[in-house]
Every structure is written in C-alpha cells, then in structure tokens.
Amino acid sequence: MNLSEYCNDLIEAIEDLDLQEVGEAIGMIREAWNRGSQIICMGNGGSALTAQHYITDWNKGLKKPFLGRCLVDNIGLITAYANDVSYEEVFERQLRVIMRPGDLVIGISGSGNSENVIRAISYANLVGHTLGICGFDGGDLKEIAQRSVWVRCEDMQIIEDVHLALGHMIFKALGGNE
C-alpha cells in the first residue's frame, strides 16, 4: 500500500462514520460529565494509548472539572491482577472497586473482541452506562455495549487513527480549547 492509498482509506473510513452514533456517544459523555459521574476508559495496546489520550485531553482541556479515569494508567495494578487472577479480569476488577452507579465506562477495542474489555463492559452494564468504540465487524463489544461507535473498516491502523480522531471530535463537541 502506498501513502496515497492509505490516505484514501483513512478518508473513506471517516466518511463512513455513522454521525448519529458519534452524536449519541457525545451525548452520553456530556450527560455523565454534567451529572458529575466518572468517565472511565480502557483498551489494550494502541487502544490503551487512545484511552489515555482521551482522558488526558478531556481532563486537561475542558472548562469545568471532568472526572476522567483510565484503567491502563496503573501498570502495577494491571500486572498484579494479570499475575494473581487473570489478564481477562484486569479491567473488571478495577471497576468493581472504583465504579459508582451512573458512571460511564468506555471500552476501546479495534477488533471488538478483547476479552478483558468485554468482561469490564458486561460488569459496567450492571452498574452504569457503557460505550463501545470498535472496528472490523464490531465484535462482541458492539453487541454488549449500551451504545457504540463502529469504524466500518478492516484495517487496524486505519481503525486506530479514526478512534483517536473520535476523541478529538468529542473534545471539541464538549467545548475543548474554546
């Protein structure tokens, strides 16, 4: 693939976004923010870094306090759960301690099938609100999250690029850097 093809594929993936899904996601985040709930993000690999990026931007750049958390920030806790319990439970176990009724949990998974994200979203559905950010066919995440934004694409790097852009879209919609 050459650079022109990559850019064209990225543009196509952005153009294929369902703006109603994006609007609903922004609405969920805005509602949680306005009621003073936590917005908790998670993911693996590149999605972990996207989750961190979301929370960094949203916590730092919005005018009123934003109670954002990222479940990948404490490597000691993650590795303790992974070693002592299982990697599949590293996010769910954290949610069981910090999540309050009404909080919003955002799971990011390119494939939509990361088991630890799926388990955490399943738990979060019992306590609060959930948003899945996914790609490919949406996987299990698209099915179990209360709302989802699905990047209709089969290329992980394009999916990750759009997921990152989504965080910036949300930031701007919430009034960031005005």
Buried (B, 14 or more C-beta within 10 A) or exposed (E): EEEEEBEEBBEEBBEEBEEEBBEBBBEBBBEBBEEEBBBBBBBBBBBBBBBBBBBBBBBEBBEEEBBBBBBBBEEEBBEEBBEEEBBBBBBBBBBEEEBEEBBBBBBBBBBBBBBBBBBBBBBBBEBBBBBBBBBBEBBBBBEBBBBBBBBBBEBBBBBBBBBBBBBBBBBBBBEBEE
